[in-house]
């Protein structure tokens, strides 16, 4: 599941928890949102690393 999907799921759970006064569901929603934020940060770091590796490969190929 993507970070965005997890974030939406978490917000929905939290909102339903607020509406129904279900503290466990509210906590679960907040946990899902935190997991989504972590996934998004990891995805960004992964993309950054892939771009750096591609840059290095391109520079190396230009010199060959």
ABEGO torsion letter per residue (X at the ends): XBAAAAAAAAAAAAAAAAAAGBAAAAAAAAAAAAAAAAAAAAAAAAAAAAAAAAAAAAAAAAAX
